[in-house]
Amino acid sequence: MHDRVWRTVRPLTAMIGIVLFWFVIGGLSGCTAAPILGEVSATAERYNPGRDTPLAISYEIGRSALVDIYILDANGQRYDLRRAQPRAAANDPYILRFDGSVPTDDPQVLRRLLPPGQYTLVVAARAADGNDSDERRLPLSIEGNVIAPPEIENLMVWPPVISPNADAIDDVAEFTYRLPVSATVNIEVQAPNGEIIPVVTREEEGPYEQRHVWNGKRPNGSLLEAGVYTYTVRAEDGFGNVVQRQGQITLADVGQPEARIVYSMIAPQRVMLGEVITVTIRVRNTGTVPIRTYGPPSGYEYTTDEVFSSVEDGIYAAQAGGFWRVGMDWDANSGGGPKRYPYRWAISPRPPEEWAKPFVEDFLYPGEEAEIIGRVRILQRETRMGFYVGLIQDGVGFFQDRTGRTIIDVGF
């Protein structure tokens, strides 16, 4: 009987012992849980921003926490370096570099260097559930001189509305400004959809007048949508001061000009020296923006001894990129580059008195087609001349080249 009772009690006693063992272990582990905030230190108590390397602020986190790191001045003014930053428990300490500058609420001064004085560095941690918190305070002396933030002086972005469509009319915007001190400059443009387009990236600039040009496109040359964009010019000096200026710029009539020669004919194919050949060319604007053009107008007659830049006292010489014309050339023409296509005409379906600027320039609008007739009197002593036509954008290139080739036999 006693043996049976003992056999029953012994397993029960063992089970109670095991339960008590794990209860004690659990209690001890609870008592020895890592502190939420461990050791906090800084590489120095005295810091001179103009002389010393940035301070390294080191802090240990024993349990997951939200961390605040801030500076208090002698009047109790708080300057946040980190606020409610989540940090997981880690074996190695976290490191924050401090260069003496702090963020501000001023939209034009993003960071400024603290003036010399006595400060308190505070590192505070609190549990995510709010049941535990701790903080450490360290004295900090900032030395040196008062360094005011730089300024972006006389900033102008002009024109305020640009039309990136390669017509040489307000295709680009100029950013001009002056820096009183050397600074690292960033310029970016934000699209209505939030896309950031970099214009200048971390460019070191001296205390001079500055100028940058933006073509209204992405860095890869792709087009942006029309709309109102926000530009930001930001400058950072060598002491951590960061300032910025912002404004708006509008993109309108955005597009890539396109045109095609859809028909050409050069006739007659047999002439005598001193006679005239006639070229007929039809051009269609296949793009989404107008293309700009200027003379000579359709119907103008050249001789083979003339070129477009020399006739009419040079008023038809090549101008800045943006103007389009059709031209005719021949194989034996010894002129290269700008001397190619010596015979050029405006691409307009209207007589010059009805041009956008009468007798000066006109536009070929999207979907519009123009027929141009040009004439050339043959004075060149060649028995066979291989003529062809092309589509030219002055200062840019030949968008159609050596098309509509025709052999003209010349008799003497």
Buried (B, 14 or more C-beta within 10 A) or exposed (E): EEEEEEEEEEEEEEEEEEEEEEEEEEEEEEEEEEEBBBEBBBBEEEBBBEEBEBBBBBBBBBBBBBBBBBBBBEEEEEBEBBEEBEBEEEEEBBEBEBBBBBBBEEEEBBBBBBEBEEBBBBBBBBBEEEEBBBEBEBEBEBBBEEBBBBBBEEBEBEEEEBBBBBBBEBBBBEBBBEBBBBBBBBBBBBBEEEEEBEBBEEEEBEEEEBEBEBBBBBEEEEBBEBEEBEBBBBBBBBBBBBBBBEEEBBBBBBBBBBBBBEEBEBEEEEBEBEEEBBBBBBBBBBBBBBBBBBBBBBEBBBBBEBBBBEBEEEEBBBEEBBBBBBBBBBEEBEEEEEEBBBBBBBBBBBEBEEBEEEBEBBBBEBEBBBEBBBBBBBEBEBEEBBBBBBBBBBEBEBBBBEEBEBEBEBEE
